[in-house]
Amino acid sequence: MLVVVGAIILGLGAWFAYQRQQRAERVAHLKGKIAQRKNEQAELLEWARAEAEKIPAQRRKEIGAMDFKQLLGKFNVITRDSRLMLVFTLSAALQSGDVTSLEAVTTYIGLSLAAHEKTNCVTMYIKESVKHARALDGRRKSGESLPPLFGLPVSIKESIGVTGTDKTWGYAGSIHFPSTRDAPTVEMLKQLGAVPFVKTNVPLSLLSYTCGNEIYGWTENPHKKGRTPGGSTGGEAALIAAGGSLLGIGSDVGGSIRMPAHYAGIAGVKPSSMRLSLLRIDDGYHGPKRGGGYPLIEANEGPMAASMETCAEILKQFWDSSLVSDVDPYKPPVGWNAAQFEEGRKYRIGYYTTDGWFDPTPGCVRVVEEARHILQMQGHTLVPFSLPDVPEMIRVYVATLTVDGGVSLMGSIEEDLPPAIFLSALRPLRVPILVQRSMAYVASALGYWRVAKFMRSMTKSSVELRRDYASIQLYRARVVEEMRKANIDMLLCPAQVMPAPPHEAPLHLSAGCSYTAIYNLLDFGAGVCRVGTWNAQDEAKLECYPTSDPWYTMAKKFSKDSVGLPLGVQVAAPPFKEEAVMRVLIDLERNVQHNPKSSFRQR
Ligand SMILES: CCCCCCCCCCCCCCCCCC(=O)NCCO
């Protein structure tokens, strides 16, 4: 007996020692990869500096001062002169040849470098961009007709495929597995004449609205050091807000385009799932192990820019042609809906300032009220609306996003090199599900009903999963029916519960993504634009914000000292109404700057 026990103890000891050694070797291997990547990144930053300096500083300044319209042009400008409406087309710098593609790309390489120095937003430069720009300029010289986005420099989220570049998602293990194909969105941009020139930072795994990892470090919000620009498309938001890019492409499965837009004071759109393609998002090294597999939580890529007008122009270019269904035969050939986007078109908009799950902090509520006022002044009709059953649907969102009880998420993170804060925030996923559910009773008894809901959110079986999928399908039917009954075209609501918080906050407050995540579950098209700025009154009102559970206490703490930080609002509508959403957001952003009630300051 003693011999058997001794053998078991020895066996276990040997097994643990072996595991420890394996882990140590893996850690050393991953650290080596990170060190290599840091050297490569440093070289690329030097390359970028040298490229930028090839164009005289004065010329770069001139080009950098041009906004999207001046650089790209081809816009229909509609001027109202009493009853007269004039429509004419601007011929802008890139199309007219006043600025070459190479000059534009090089200028933005320089500007992005300056943005990176301020925020640590760049992961890699795309050296090919310079060759690509030269080739485009060659096409002009040979008299070819120019594509609509001719020569436009575009920045791309790190996790989106660009041939020859890594998409690590912050995992060190994924370094040096470059994409062998462009993502469909990148393919479309290139066909339209745009030039992807840089890739930008993300949080490890993409399933968070902060922005940092062990490879590239943490990205700062350009409005305040120590605050996150949001995530997961945080590098893009920081880059655009700091003037380093005119247009970026992000992705969004819970708000990863919209929350960074709110935190950084820019605009962004997540179209509904049928309107852009995610084909090959999980190809390459990641494969099915790390990404995808949550069919009714609809992710999509989408544009981010300083203004909603730029986002709309890009989506118009995508949808004006048959590009989307050409690159992805699973997408319906639905074109740009000019009638929905028509200037002056009025909509009936339902609005809410709380979703019954997470009350936003004061400034985030105030800007919805301001937006309501501005839109009413524009002739839109605004009516109160209450989105039903959000708390239960947030439980369903978490259950169906993590889908396997968090096994893949936790497994991928643990086998890599996560920042310590990721591990500690996600550790509850390692607690057996039955224990999590038992602890939910304790949380309920303490009055922490929201925390209890989260503790009941991990999927235990395919029986539960099927039921949750059915709930999503029923919920979609219910919401569109309630909107139809109220004759409502779209919804206006907060973009997030806080102004840009400290870097670690989103990891403690995953529940704070409810205002955006619900529209992934509903598969609505949704966008965010800046409406205001957190002010001293918001700061004072924070004193009355609830502290009835740990999440409210944290949201209150993380929102403090935020005077001057940008605030956005969100507009969302059922699928195929993205053009209407963008029309309303443009009406908002155009008028917010002149609204004396607004605290918006023009940058
Ligand atoms: C005991 C239960 C513990 C629950 C822990 C829950 C952890 C996972 C929760 C997931 C939260 C999701 C946040 C989403 C942020 C935005 C992500 C996004 O849009 N990514 C873009 C991907 O393309």
The ligand as an ORCA input file, in Angstrom:
! r2SCAN-3c Opt
* xyz 0 1
  C     -17.997     34.393    -13.103
  C     -18.257     35.021    -14.374
  C     -17.151     35.878    -14.843
  C     -17.523     36.505    -16.126
  C     -16.318     37.030    -16.819
  C     -16.739     37.452    -18.178
  C     -15.599     37.535    -19.089
  C     -15.970     37.706    -20.514
  C     -16.891     38.823    -20.753
  C     -16.833     39.330    -22.094
  C     -17.050     40.790    -22.082
  C     -17.027     41.314    -23.416
  C     -16.533     42.713    -23.492
  C     -16.635     43.124    -24.920
  C     -15.782     44.301    -25.248
  C     -15.733     44.563    -26.695
  C     -15.181     43.443    -27.501
  C     -15.162     43.690    -28.992
  O     -16.041     44.272    -29.582
  N     -14.143     43.096    -29.663
  C     -13.962     43.165    -31.076
  C     -13.699     41.873    -31.702
  O     -13.640     42.013    -33.092
*
